[in-house]
Amino acid sequence: MPTRAASLSHSVVTVAVPPQCTSQTCSCCGHLVKTSLSTCPHLCQCGTVLDTDPNAAISIVELG
C-alpha cells in the first residue's frame, strides 16, 4: 500500500520533506557540516555527536 493511502486509512498526516542535506545538517543547531555520507558519526562545531541516520531522522522530523 502506498504511503499516502496507508496514512489516510489510519488517519495519519504525512508531509513531504526534501531529503537533501538532512544527514549533513546538525539536528541541534542547524549548521551544515559538509562530509561524505560514509562519515560516521555526525560531528558538529556545537558539540553534537550523533550517528548520521538518527541525525537525519531528527532533522526530517523538525522540517515536517
N, C-alpha and C positions, 0 to 999 in steps of 0.2 A: 504494500500500500504506500503510495507517495506520501511524503512528509506532511504536505498541506492537508490532504484528505484525512490522514491519521489524526492530525491535531484538531481538525474540525469535528471528527467523530468523538473526540474525548474532551471537547470544549476547552482546548488549549490554544493560546495565541502564539503564532510563530512570527518572527521578524527576520527578514533577510539582512545579513550583515556582511559587508565586503571583507573577505579574509586577508587582504593584502596587509602585510607587516604586523599581523596580530601576534606572531611569536617573537617579533623583534621589539615591539612597543612594550615598555615596562608597565605592568598592570598596577603598579603602585603610584608612580609619578607621571607616567605618560611619555617619558623620554624614549626616543628611538635609538636603540642600540644596534648598529649595523654589524651583523655577524652572519655567518653561513648557517643554514638550517641544521647542519650537523653539530654545531657548537652547543654543548650542554654542560652545565646549566646556564640559564639566563642570568647574567651578572650586570647589574646597573650601577651607575655612579651614586645613586641614592642609597645603596646598600642592599637592595632587594636581590635575593638569590633564590631562584625557582627553577625547576625543570622547565624546558621550553613549552611542552604541551600544557601543563597547568597554567603557566603564564598566559599562553594564547587563549585558553578557555576563559580565564578571568577577564581578559581584555574583550573578548567577544560578548560576554555577559554584560559588561559595562557599556559596550556600544549599542546593545539591543535594548 
